[in-house]
Structures are given as structure tokens and as C-alpha cells.
Amino acid sequence: MLISRRPHVRLSAIATAVLALEAAGCGIGSKCPDNDPETGAFQGVVKGPDLANARKDGNTDAERCEAACRVVADEELDEIVTCEVIGPADDPDHPWAEGVEELTVTCTATFTPHQFCTGRRPQGHHEADIVVQSRPAWFAVHAHLERAAVTAFRELAEWLAVRGAPASLVARCREAAADEVRHADALEALARRDGAEVPPARADPPADDLFAVACHNAVEGCVSEAFAAIVAAHQAGHARSLELRALFSRLAADELRHGQLAWDLHAWLWDQLTSAQQTALAELQARALADLPVSSRRAAAATPRELGWPGPDHAARMAELFAGRLRAAAGLAA
């Protein structure tokens, strides 16, 4: 599977296409039908942590109501049209007052029916022993992975500097490490707020070998981190909390830059490989893309719905769209 041309990928164009196609309900090789938004009515009781989050996520009662509406909805909402909350019977007109333990939300909203990886691990990464079955555990795992990504980018910057890589690549790796510090801090704060501890990131020393670095970057950076940017963009539009939407929006923009860095680094490394190594690298990357829908489905099944991840079928479909676009851009065989 030798690629006859140097791989040149513009990740932002692929991300834009994937998000547009999945929102419209288009599958690989399928004709994209019209998929107009629907309007639904939702009602339910909000209490406990959900009520506390709704209070924090809005600066006005209207914003708090919208946050509460997303809690009770059975769909990923596009736009909230009407929203009303009713407090306890003894004080129904002040639902957001301190001391109120639950309230009733009634709202209408539009939603689009759907048919249908976080961070860069360093070489030798030791996975955290955490079972993701809750929101706190999800934050703990992803804070752990973001902390591991700090090490990955710092090691990569050092390796590139020693190898005489372009100064721009070294600088971008260092900037990415700084981004990952902020990501880890933000996610760790959320994990601790929810009562979870974040295990430290541990990794064996990286291999000082051109081909090993190229293989690691081709999978962890070009595939996993690049797709993570698309998932974060989806979370930015679908997480129930306004606080989380803002966070995931920042993460998506940063991870998209990191994914592009991976592909730019891939092109630089590619020119230094032998033909046999290029063939092996392309095959490794193609396998990673082929495995992405299955791993994305598993990750989606383990992610609490409130965090804005697509459902399992939806996640697998997004991964298929991403893999197809990426194969075409990079000249990889299916």
C-alpha cells in the first residue's frame, strides 16, 4: 500500500464536512435526504446535581431554564423555543431560589433526528484503571488522558529539536503541551468537583527511533486526536450544561490544531522513511481508521448522555465519515 504522493491533509476541511454530513444524516456512499428539524415538547422534574448544574450554567433565569430543559429532553436539542419552570407548591414563582430542591420544567425545542478519543497518549503510556460508568469517572479518565498528552507533546518537542526538525514544528508541539495543561486542569477540576480523584499519568521512556515516532504519530495524532477534535465539536453543540459547552468548544479548537500538527509532522517524517517503511506506515494508519468506528461505539456507550457525546450508532457513523474523508485526502486504500 505505497502512497505515491506525500500525504497532505487539511483537517479543518474534513472536520467541517464530517460535522455537516452527520448532522444531515448522510452515511458513507448514501444519498443525503432532506432531514428537516422536528419540534417536540418535553416535561420533567429536575433535582439534585442536575438542578445545581442548571443554577450554575445560566446568568439569567431564561438560561437556567434552557439548561434544565436539556436535562429532561429525550433528544439532542438544536434550539429551545419555549421554556417554563415551576418551583415548589409553597413558592411556585421562585423556582431558582436557594433551598429549592426540585422543580418542574416544561419546554418545546427543535431537534434533528439522526439515523445512524481524547488527547495524544505518549509512547509507553500506562492506561488508568478506571471503569467509566458515571460523569465523575468520565472526567477523571479524560483529565488523566489530557495530562498524559502534556508528556507526549513535551517529549515530541524535545525529540524533534534534537533531530533538527523545522523550528515551527517544535514550537507548535510546545504550544500544544501548554494547551493540554489547561485541558487537564479544567477536566480535573470538574472531576474533583464531582468527587473523583484523577490518577497520575505514567509512561515508559519513549523510543528514540524515527519509524517508531512516525508510527505513534500516525495513529495517536493523525487518527485518534484528529477524531477527538470532531467529537469535542459535537459535544460543544450538544452537552446539556452551558459550562461544558463552552469548555468543549475550547477543547475542539485546540484539538483541531493538534490534529493538523500531527498531519504536518506526518508529512515531514514521511520524507525521511524508506519505501518499505512508508508502506508499513500507511497500512498501520489504514487499520487504525478501520478500527475507529468500533472503538468510537464503545466509547460512546460508556459516556453519560449529558456530556454531549453522540450515541453509539451516531458515533460509529461519524467515525466512518471521518475515516472515508481522511482516506481520500491521504491517498489511503480502504
C-alpha positions in Angstrom: 0.0 0.0 0.0 2.6 2.5 -1.0 1.3 6.1 -1.3 2.8 7.6 -4.4 2.5 11.2 -3.1 3.5 12.9 0.0 0.4 13.0 2.4 -1.1 16.5 2.6 -4.2 16.8 4.7 -6.2 19.8 5.7 -8.0 18.6 8.8 -10.3 21.6 9.2 -12.0 20.9 5.8 -12.5 17.3 6.8 -13.9 18.2 10.2 -16.3 20.7 8.7 -17.5 18.1 6.1 -18.0 15.4 8.7 -20.0 17.5 11.1 -22.2 18.8 8.3 -22.8 15.4 6.8 -23.6 13.7 10.1 -25.9 16.5 11.1 -27.8 16.0 7.8 -28.0 12.2 8.4 -25.7 11.2 5.4 -23.9 7.9 5.6 -20.9 6.6 3.6 -22.0 6.1 0.0 -25.6 7.1 0.6 -27.7 9.8 -0.9 -28.3 12.5 1.7 -32.0 13.1 2.1 -33.6 16.2 3.4 -33.7 15.9 7.1 -35.7 18.9 8.5 -35.7 19.6 12.2 -38.7 18.5 14.2 -40.3 20.2 17.2 -41.0 18.3 20.4 -42.5 19.0 23.9 -40.6 17.9 27.0 -41.5 17.9 30.6 -39.9 16.5 33.7 -38.5 17.1 37.2 -35.0 18.4 37.8 -33.3 17.9 41.1 -30.0 17.1 42.8 -26.8 17.6 40.8 -28.8 18.4 37.6 -30.5 21.3 39.4 -27.3 22.5 40.9 -25.6 22.5 37.4 -28.6 24.3 35.9 -28.3 27.0 38.5 -24.6 27.4 37.7 -24.9 27.3 34.0 -27.0 30.3 33.5 -26.6 34.0 34.3 -30.4 34.6 33.8 -33.5 32.6 34.7 -34.0 32.0 31.0 -30.6 30.4 30.6 -31.1 28.3 33.7 -34.5 27.1 32.3 -32.8 26.1 29.0 -30.1 24.1 30.9 -32.9 22.4 32.8 -34.8 21.7 29.6 -31.8 19.8 28.2 -31.8 17.6 31.3 -35.3 16.4 30.8 -35.3 16.2 27.0 -35.0 12.8 25.3 -33.2 14.2 22.2 -30.1 16.2 21.4 -31.7 19.7 21.1 -30.9 22.2 18.4 -32.9 25.2 19.7 -35.1 25.7 22.7 -38.3 27.6 21.6 -40.2 28.0 24.9 -39.3 27.1 28.5 -41.1 27.4 31.8 -40.2 26.2 35.3 -42.4 25.8 38.3 -41.0 25.7 41.8 -42.4 24.0 44.9 -46.1 24.4 45.8 -45.4 26.8 48.6 -43.4 29.2 46.3 -44.0 28.3 42.6 -42.9 31.7 41.4 -39.3 31.5 42.6 -38.0 28.1 41.3 -34.4 29.2 41.4 -34.3 30.4 45.0 -31.7 28.9 47.3 -33.1 26.0 49.2 -35.4 24.8 46.4 -34.6 21.1 46.0 -36.5 20.3 42.8 -38.5 22.0 40.1 -40.7 21.0 37.1 -39.7 22.0 33.6 -41.9 22.3 30.6 -40.4 23.2 27.3 -40.6 22.9 23.5 -37.5 22.6 21.3 -36.3 21.7 17.8 -34.1 18.7 17.2 -32.8 16.9 14.2 -33.4 13.2 14.2 -30.3 11.1 13.4 -30.4 7.8 11.5 -27.5 6.5 12.3 -10.7 9.7 21.6 -9.2 12.2 23.8 -5.7 13.6 23.6 -2.5 12.1 22.4 -1.1 9.3 24.6 2.7 9.3 24.9 4.7 6.3 23.8 4.6 3.6 26.5 1.5 5.1 28.1 0.0 3.2 31.1 -3.8 3.2 30.9 -5.6 4.3 34.1 -7.5 1.6 35.9 -10.9 3.4 35.9 -14.2 2.0 34.8 -16.2 4.7 33.1 -19.8 4.3 34.4 -20.5 7.8 35.6 -19.9 11.5 35.0 -17.2 11.8 37.6 -15.3 8.8 36.2 -15.6 10.2 32.7 -14.0 13.5 33.8 -11.3 11.6 35.8 -10.3 9.4 32.8 -10.2 12.3 30.3 -8.3 14.6 32.8 -5.8 11.7 33.1 -5.5 11.4 29.3 -5.1 15.2 28.9 -2.3 15.1 31.5 -0.7 12.2 29.5 -0.9 14.4 26.4 1.2 17.0 28.1 4.0 14.5 28.4 3.5 13.3 24.8 3.9 16.8 23.3 6.9 17.7 25.5 8.7 14.5 24.6 7.9 15.1 20.9 9.1 18.7 21.0 12.4 17.5 22.6 12.9 14.7 20.1 12.2 17.0 17.1 14.6 19.6 18.4 17.4 17.0 18.6 16.5 15.7 15.2 16.8 19.2 13.6 13.2 19.4 12.7 11.7 22.8 11.5 11.5 25.2 14.4 7.8 25.8 13.7 7.0 22.1 14.4 9.0 22.2 17.7 7.2 25.4 18.7 3.8 24.0 17.8 4.4 21.0 20.0 5.4 23.1 22.9 2.3 25.3 22.4 0.2 22.1 22.3 1.7 20.9 25.6 0.6 24.2 27.1 -2.9 23.7 25.7 -3.1 20.2 27.2 -2.1 21.6 30.6 -5.1 23.9 30.5 -7.4 21.0 29.3 -6.1 18.7 32.1 -6.6 21.4 34.8 -10.2 22.1 33.6 -11.2 18.5 33.5 -9.5 17.6 36.7 -11.4 20.5 38.5 -14.7 19.0 37.2 -13.7 15.5 38.3 -12.8 16.7 41.8 -16.0 18.8 42.0 -17.9 15.6 41.3 -16.0 13.7 43.9 -13.5 11.8 41.7 -9.7 11.6 42.0 -7.6 11.7 38.9 -4.7 9.1 38.7 -1.3 10.4 37.7 -0.2 9.8 34.1 2.6 7.3 33.8 4.6 6.2 30.7 7.7 4.2 29.9 10.6 6.2 28.2 9.8 6.8 24.5 11.7 5.0 21.8 14.3 7.2 20.1 13.6 5.8 16.6 12.3 7.6 13.5 10.0 4.9 12.4 8.6 4.3 15.9 7.9 8.0 16.3 6.3 8.1 12.8 4.0 5.1 13.7 3.0 6.6 17.0 2.2 10.0 15.4 0.3 8.3 12.5 -2.2 6.6 14.9 -2.3 8.7 18.1 -2.1 12.1 16.4 -3.4 11.7 12.8 -6.3 9.4 13.7 -7.2 9.5 17.4 -6.5 13.1 18.3 -7.9 14.3 15.0 -11.2 12.5 15.5 -11.3 13.6 19.1 -11.5 17.2 17.8 -14.6 16.3 15.9 -16.2 14.7 18.8 -15.4 17.7 21.0 -17.1 19.9 18.5 -20.2 17.7 18.7 -20.1 18.0 22.5 -19.8 21.8 22.2 -23.2 21.8 20.5 -25.0 19.1 22.5 -23.8 19.0 26.1 -26.6 19.9 28.4 -24.6 22.3 30.5 -23.6 25.7 29.2 -20.4 25.4 31.2 -19.5 22.2 29.4 -20.5 23.6 26.0 -18.0 26.4 26.5 -15.3 24.1 27.7 -15.7 21.6 24.8 -15.8 24.5 22.3 -12.3 25.5 23.5 -11.1 21.9 23.5 -12.4 21.3 20.0 -10.5 24.3 18.6 -7.3 23.3 20.3 -7.5 19.6 19.4 -8.2 20.5 15.8 -4.9 22.4 15.8 -3.2 19.5 17.4 -4.6 17.1 14.8 -3.3 19.4 12.0 0.1 19.5 13.7 0.1 15.6 13.6 -0.6 15.6 9.9 2.1 18.3 9.2 4.5 16.3 11.3 3.4 13.1 9.4 4.4 14.8 6.1 7.8 15.8 7.5 8.5 12.3 8.8 7.3 10.7 5.6 10.0 12.1 3.5 12.6 10.5 5.8 11.3 7.0 5.6 12.2 4.2 3.2 9.7 2.9 0.7 9.1 -0.2 2.8 8.6 1.9 5.9 6.1 4.2 4.1 4.1 1.1 3.0 4.1 -0.3 6.6 3.1 3.1 8.0 0.2 3.5 5.5 -1.1 0.1 6.4 -0.9 0.8 10.1 -2.8 4.1 9.6 -5.4 2.3 7.5 -6.0 -0.3 10.2 -6.4 2.4 12.8 -9.1 4.1 10.6 -10.8 0.8 10.0 -11.0 0.2 13.8 -12.2 3.7 14.7 -16.0 3.0 14.3 -15.9 0.1 16.7 -13.8 1.9 19.4 -16.0 5.0 19.0 -19.1 3.0 19.5 -17.7 1.5 22.7 -16.6 5.0 24.0 -20.0 6.5 23.3 -21.7 3.7 25.2 -19.6 4.5 28.2 -20.2 8.2 28.1 -23.0 9.8 30.1 -25.5 11.3 27.8 -25.4 14.7 29.4 -21.8 15.3 28.2 -22.9 15.7 24.6 -21.2 12.7 23.0 -23.2 11.2 20.1 -24.9 7.9 20.8 -23.1 4.6 19.9 -24.6 4.3 16.4 -24.2 8.0 15.8 -20.5 7.9 17.0 -19.7 4.9 14.7 -21.3 6.7 11.8 -19.2 9.9 12.4 -16.1 7.7 12.6 -17.0 6.1 9.2 -17.5 9.5 7.7 -14.2 10.8 9.1 -12.3 7.7 8.0 -13.6 7.9 4.5 -12.8 11.5 4.1 -9.3 11.0 5.6 -8.5 8.1 3.4 -9.4 10.1 0.3 -7.3 13.1 1.4 -4.3 11.0 2.4 -4.4 8.6 -0.5 -5.0 5.5 1.7 -6.7 2.4 0.5 -9.9 1.3 2.2 
